[in-house]
Amino acid sequence: MSIFNFLKRKNLEAPISTILPQEIYDSSALELKDIIAPSALRVTPKGINLGEKVLRSFFVISYPRYLAESWFAPIINLDKVFDVAIFVEPIETAGVLRTFQKKVAEVQSQINSREAKGLVRNPMLDTAYQDLENLRDQLQQAQEKLFDVGLYVTIYANSEGELDKIESEMKSILEAKLVYVKPALFQQEQGFKTTIPIGKDDLKVYSKLNSSPLSSLFPFISFDLTSDRGILYGINRHNSSLILFDRFSLENYNSVTFAKAGAGKSFAVKLEILRSLMFDTDVLVLDPEKEYEYLSEAVGGRFFNISLNSEHHINPFELTVPGEGESFASVLRSNIINLVGLFRIMMDGLTAEEDALIDRAITETYALKDITADSNFENVEPPLMSDFELVLSGMEGGDSLAQRLSKYTRGTWAGFINRPSNIDINKKFVVFSLRDMEDELKPIAMYIVMHFIWNAIRKKLKKRLLVIDEAWWMMKSEDTASFLLSLAKRGRKYYLGLATITQDVGDFLNSPYGVPIITNSSIQILLKQSATAMDKLQKTFNLTDEEKYLLLESDVGEGIFFAGLKHVAIKIIASYTEEQIITSDPSQILKIKVAKADLEQQK
């Protein structure tokens, strides 16, 4: 404000030199209303221009005879900007009963008059008479009360065209339920004042509703995925409610997570792991990028680095002790089948003759150690890969196969799988990292580790979660992909939840095992996606166009959470402490390492 305007407002004619400086300072101070007020306001008969926005107010003029529960939910859940105001004024029951008595008498008189004239019965009069009598009885017994109810909606948009589109959408939803609205023509200012949160009804357009239909107007309704037990997955972006869920309460315990690189998929899964550990769930992780090492240290778990130079080894010929309902013969047979699949990957495919030859060689290799279908091999030392190579080279037609196998027994890869197992996974949290394994060997390593884990799972029944990060590696080979599907199908029997994570949606869905794994997963999490993968995902998950654009425009840690037949928009959040433990952001990891190094130096 200029000093001259200040003088004019104060109606002062004194010279400027006599005005106190404090008065000048106070006159230019901003108030709250100056900050929140729009730059301009224009009221028209059909709407209001409020700064850069246009808005329009409506009121409900008619309701159907019966209001179903949550009929207002589709409006509440519209992904639009709008305000809703509900005004409820109780009506004195005694006065209502007197009015009802007169109305019942009028309707009864009309019915009797028609009967006296011999006219056909009027169903509308009969229904009205029954409704009035029933409501009068309920009011008399204090089971119901009557209210004057005003329901008003103000919608916002960036242009008149967008406003008309939202109005049409809202009206079509309500009219499908026989609820009719009208714009507040020439009363848009009053309508806007009614819907802003000052608690004043300037329109006063009321309908009379009793308690039961009034309860269906309860406004705090939206898509919800909150249960009375489970872990916090995130915040519902529709209504900011908590998404609490227990995967072990569904028909199967599996989940799939799809997201582009950097969208927060590993962060989301690590957060679930951290919270699941608090609910007595054992967690095993197949980690291709060494992302879970710090989490393992923080929770006192075990971290195994699987590589050619690693001190940790797994013997694929090792046999587990039969579990409940299993026999030594079934365990041996199952492991032979798994080993045939492993050699198929190691040798880049086998002919039918080679397949049969390897199957026979495996059986003979076990027999050398007195391991047969009829024996108890609980305390017997299993054979090694070099034993198998020796048997294979002595069989007719096995020389070439033994030669192809030699790099795993005597070559550079011998340290990986040609030694006795020395891994103990008897911990609440176990991580197998494959980052230092050569890319060519990763599918083989994944297959071996997965079977080792599976044998441990079958040995003892416990609540477990198995996390497969970057699962597209396993989808490259038919044997590893089919084994992943078998885990998804059979895991429930062993109280196992399988969590599959991938960023390469194309490789995963192009595999014939990709979609069956998704259909066998009760929980599906879709985070921010790239445009190239969106069409496949939309078709696979039957996403609407709105959901498709939501995924494309989501921020890190945002997306859609599916659980059974329900799905909601989710925002994954973590506490400060959780974030420090599970973050995958390189800048944050570097800060943590520097802080840790400084702390060690101070000690």
N, C-alpha and C positions, 0 to 999 in steps of 0.2 A: 504494500500500500504506500502511495506517495505521501509526503508530509502535508501536501495541500488537501488531499482527500481526507487525511486524518483530521485536519483543521475543520473541514466542512462537516465531517461526521460529528465532531465534538461541538460544532457551531461556535467555534472560537474565532475571535477577531484579534486576539492578542498577537503581538509580533512573535516570530519564530524563536527569537532569543529567550523569551520568557517561558517556553514550554519545557517541562522537565524531560530530560533524556530517557528516564525510565518509562514514561508514558509512550514515547515514540517506540521504544524497544518492545513494549507489551503489545502495541497495536499491530505489529508485524508478525507476531508469534502464530504458528500454525496450530489449529485445533484438529481433533480427530475427524470431525465432519469434513474439514477441508481436504484431508488425505483420502478418505473413502468415497467422497462424492465423485460422480462421473464428470467428465469434461463438459458434457452437454446432455440435455434431456428434452425430448419432444414427444408429446402425447397426441396420438391420432385415434380416430374412432375404433380401429381394429387392432391397435398395438401401441407399443412404446419404443422409441429409439433411445437406448440408454448407453451413451458413449458410443462404442463401436459395435454394440450388440443390439439386436432387436428382440422384443419379447411380446408374448400374447398370453392373456389370462382367460381361463375357462371355469365354468361351474357345472356341476352335475344337476340335471333337472329331473331325471327319471331313473328308477331302479326296477328290476324285474320282481316278480312275486317271490322268488327264492334266490338268495345270494349264496353261492358255493364258497367253501373255505378257500382262502388265498386267491380269490378272484382278482384282487388288486396287484398280485405279485408281478404279472407281466409288465405293468406300468412302472412299478418300483425298480424293476431290473432292466429297464430300457437304458441303453448305453447313450443317453442324452443328458444335457444339462437342464434341469427343471426344479421347481419348488412345489411342494405339496403342503397345503394347509387343511386341517380337519378341525372344525369347530363343533363341539358337542354341548348342547344345552339340555339339561334334564327337564322333563315336563311333570308337573304334579299329578300323581296317579288318581287322586279323587276327582279332579276336573276331567281327566281323560275318561274315567269310567262313566261319568254322567253323559259325556258326548257319545261314548260307545253305545249306551243304552238307547239313546235316540236313534243312532245310525242302525243298530240291529233291528229296532222296531220298524224303521223305514224299509229296510231290505226284506224283512219278514212280510210286511204289508204288500210289497210288490210281488213277492212269490205267491201269496194267497190270492191276490187280485188276478194273476195270470191263471191260477188253477181254477178260480171261479168262472173265468171266461172260456175255460177249456183249451187254453193255448198250450203249445208244446213247452216242456220244461226248459228253462234258460240255464245252461251250465255255469255261466259267469256269475249269475245271481246266487246259485247254490254254493259255488266256491267262495264267493265273498262272504256269504252268511256263515259258512264253516270257519273261515279265517277269523272273522270278527268274534265269533263265539269262543274259539280257542284262545285268541289273544286276550279277550276279556277275562276268561277263567284264569289265565296265567298272571295277568295283572292283579286280579283279585287275590290270588294266592301268593303274591309278591315273588313269583318265579321270573317275571320279566318286568322291565321298566321301559318307558317310552322317552325318546329324545328327539329334539330338533337337531338335525345334522347338516352342516354345510361342508361340502367337499370342493376344494378349489385347486387348480393346477396352473402354474405359470411356466411356460416353456421359453427357452432362450435359443437363439441361433445367430449366425453371422450375417445372414441375408434374408430377405423376404421369401425367396424361393426355398431356402432350407427350412424356414419356419413353416411354410405351407406343407412341406413334405413331412415334418415331424408331427404337425397337427393331423394330417391324414393318417399317419401310422397309429397315432394314439387313438383317434376316433374309431379306426377299424378294429383295434384290439378290444375297446370297450363295447362297441356296438355288437360285436360278436357275442358278448355276454349280456346283451339287452340293457346296457347302461348307456344313457345318452347324455352328451355334454353340449353346451353352447358357449360361444365366445362372449365375453362381457362387453358387448357393443356399447360404445359411448361411456363405458365405465372401466376402461382399462387402468386408469390411475387408481381407482378404488380396488380393482382386482389385484394390482401389484402391491398395494399397501396391505391387502389382506393376506398375501402369501409370504411377505417378509416377516422375519421372526420378532414381531412386536406384540403379537397376541390380540390384534384388534380386527374384528370382522366388519369391513365397510360395505360388503355386498349384501349380506344377510339373505342369501338364497337357501332356504332350508327344505329338507325332506324329513318326514317323520319315520324314524326307524326304532324298532324295539331292540333289546339287548343282544339277541342272537345274531341278527344280520349286522349289527353295529360291530360286533367282535371280529367279523370277517374283514373289516377295514383296517385292522391293526397294521400300521405302516412299516414296521421293522421286519420285513420279510424279504428274503432273497435266496438265491441258490446257496445251499449250506452244505458243508462237509465236516461238521463237528460231531465227534462222538465222545462218549464218556470215558474212553481210555485210548491210549496210543501216544504217539509223539507229535510234536508240533512240526508240520512240514512248511508252514508259511502263513501268510495273511491273505484272506479273500479280498481280491481287488474290487469286487462288487460292493461289499459292505464293511470291509475292514474287520470281519470276524476272523477267529482263529481256525485254521484248518488242522484239526487234531484227528489223527487216524492211526489205526493199528492194522498193518498189512496182514497180520496173522489172524485177523477176524474175517477175512474174505475167503472165497471158495478156493483160491490158490494164493500163494504168498509172493508171487513174482511181480517184478516191475521192469519197465523199459524207460529209458531217458534219452531223448533226442535233442540235440542242440548244436549250433555251429560253434566253432572254436572261440573260446573266450566268453561264451554266453552264461557260464556259471554252472555247468552240469556237474563237474567234479566237486565244486563247492557245495552244491545241493546234496549230493550223495554223501560227502564227508560229514555234513551236518546231520544227516539222518543216522550215519554210523555212530557219531558221538552221542547222540540222544538215545539210540537203541541200546548202546552199551549200559546205560543206566537202568534199563528194564530187563536185565539178565538175558541178553541176546548175545551169543557168540558170533563174531564177524570175521569172515575170511575174504581177502581181497586179492585179485589178480591185477597187478599194477604195471602197465607197460612203460610208464614214464617216471617212476620213482617219486610220485606225487604224495604218497601216503607215509613216507618215512617219518616225518616230523610228528604226524598224528600218532603213529605207532609208539614213538618215544614218549609222547605226552601222556598216553593212557597206559603205559607199561606193557605194551604188546610185544610181539616178535616180528622182526623184519628179516626176510631171507632174500638175498640178492642172487638171483639165478643167472649165471653166465658161464662161459667156457673156463674162466679162471676162478670161479667162485669156490669157496670151501664147502658150500652146501650142495648136496647131490641127492638125486632121486633115482632109484632103481626101478624101471618100469615093470620088471618081472616080480616085484615084491607082491605078496598076496596078503589080503586082510583076513582076520578071523571072521568066520561066518556069524552074521547077526541073527536076531530072532526070526525064525521061519526060514532060514537059509541052511544049506548043507555045504560041506567042503566041495562036493562035486559041482554045485551051481556057482560057487565063487570061482573055482578054477575055470569053468567053461566061460564065464563072463569075462575073466581077465584075458583068456586066449583070444576072444573076439575083439577086445579092446586093443590087444597087441597087434593083431592083423591090421586094424585101422591105423595104428601108429606106423607100422612099416609101410603102409600104403602112402602115408604122408612123407616119410623119410626117403622113400625111393621114387617119389614123384609119380605114383601110379603103378599098378600091377595088372598083369593079364590074369585071366581066370586060372590058367595053369600055375602061374607064380603064386597066386593067392592060395591055392590049395596046397602047394609045396610049403609055403611059409606056415600055414596052419599046422601041417604035420610036423614040421621042424620045431615049432614051439612046444607041441605036446611031448616030443622026444626030449627036448631040452629040460623040461620039468621032470620027466621020468628019470633023467640022469641023477637028479637030486632026490629021487624016491618020492616025488610029488605026482600022485595020480588021483583020479576021481574017487578011488576007494580008500585013499590014505588020509591020515590026520596030519596035516602039514603045519600045525600051529607053531611048533618050535623048530621047524626045518629052515635052514638057510636057503634063500631062493637063489636061482642062477643069475648070472650077469649077461650082459650083451655079448661079451667075448665067448661065453659058453654057447650061446645061440649061434654065433658065427662059426664056431668049430663044428657044431652039428650040421649046419646048413652046407658047409663046404664038403662034408663027407657024403652028402646025398646026391643022387643022380640028378643033374640039371640044376644043382644049387650053387655051382662055382661062380657064375656071373652075379648071382644075388649076393653071395658072400663078398665078392669083390666090391660091389656097390656099398656094402655095409661097412667095409673096412675103415672108412674115414670116421665112423662113429666109435670104433673099437681101438684103432691104433693111430688114427690121424689126429688132426688138430681139434676135433670135436670129441675126442675120447674122454676128456675129463668131465664131460657133462653128464652122460648117462651110463657110463661103464664102471660105476662104482657103487658100493652098497649105500643105501639111504642113510642119511645122518640128520634128518629133519624131524623135529618134534613140534607138533602144532597144538600141544596141550596148553593153550592160552585163550583168554577171552577175545583177543584181537591179534590176527596173524596176517601179515602182508607178504606176498610173493612179488618181488619186483623183477621185471624183464627188460628194463631199460638198457642194460649193458649187454644184452644178448643180441647177436647179429640178426638183422631183419630176416634173413633167409631161414634162421632157426626158430624164430618167434612162434610160428604156428605149431612146430613140434614141441617146443617148451610149454606152450599153453596147454596142449593136449596132455602132456605128461603130468603137469601140475594139477590140471583139472581132475584127472583120474586118481591122482594121489589124494586130493581133497575128498573126492567122492568116496573112496575106500574108507577114509577116516570118518566121514559122515555116516556111512552105513554101519560102522562099528558100534556107535553109541547114539541113542536117540536124544537129541537136545535141540532147543530152539536156536536156529542158526540163520545167518544172512550171508550169502555168497555174492560178492560184488565183482562183476567182470567189466573192467574199464576198457575203453576202446575195443569193443566187441567186434568191430569190423575185421580185426585181424583173424578172428576165429571163423568169420563167414567166408574167408578166402578159400578154405578147404572144405570139401563136402563132409569129410569125416569129423572135423572139429565142429562144423555147423550142426551136423546131425546129433552129435553128442550134447551140444548146448541145448538143442530142442528136447532131447531125452531128459536132461536135468530139469528143464522147465515143466515137463509132464510128470516126472517121478518124484520131484523134490518134496511135494506136499506129504507124501507117505513118510518121509524122514524128518518132518517139521523144518523143512529148509525153504527159505525164500531166496529166489534168484534175482539179483538186480543187474540188469544189462544196460550199459551206457555206451553211446557211440555218437560221433560227430559226422561220420561218413554215412549219411542216410542212404545214398545210392547203393553202395556195396551191400548194406544190410538188407534193404528191401528187394534188391535184384536177386538175392539168394532165394532158392525155393523154400528155405527154412526160416526166412526172415519174418514173413507174415504169420506163420503158425506160432512163432515165439511171441509175437505181439498178442495174438488172440489167446494165448495161454498165460497172459500177464494181466492180473486184475488191476494193477496200478500202472498208469502211463503218464509220463511227465514230458511235455513239449515246451521247451524254452525257446528263446529267440532263434529264428531260422533264417537261412539264406534264401534268396528268391529262387535259386536253381532247384532246391530240394522241396519247395513249398507245394508244388502241384502233386507230387507223389504222396506227400504227407496228407494233403487235403483229401485225396482219394482214399488213402488207407484208413484214416481216422474219421471220415465223413464230416469234415469241418465245414462250417458255413463260411461265407465270404468275410463276415465280420470277424470270425475267429482266425481266419487266414491273415487278415490285415493286422489283427492284434499281435500275432506271433512275429510278423515282419517288423512291426514298430515297437516291440517290447524292448525294455532296457535289460541290462545284465541282471540275471536272477528273477526274471519275470516270464510268465508263460501261462500254460493251461495244465491243470492237474485233473487227471481222470481217475476215478475210483469206482469200479463197477459200472453202473449205468449213469452215474452223476459226474459232472465235470464243472470246474469253476476256474476263473482267472486267478492266478496265484502270484504272490510276491514273496520270495524266500528271504527271510531275515535271520540274522544271528546276533548274539550279544557280542560285546567287544572281546571278551575272553575267548569265546568260540571262534570268532573271526581270526584272532591271532594264531590259533592252533591249526585251522583248516584252510587258511587262505592259499590260493594258487597264483595270486598276483606277484609277478617277479619283483616289483618295486617294494612291496610289503615284505616279501621273504628276505630281500637284501637288508632291509632295515632291521628285521628280527635277528638276522645273523650278525650284523654289526653290533647290535645291542648286546647280544649274547657274548661276542668276543670281548667287548669292553668290560662286561661283568666278570668274565674269567680273568682278565688282566688285573682288575681291581683285587681279586682274591689272591 
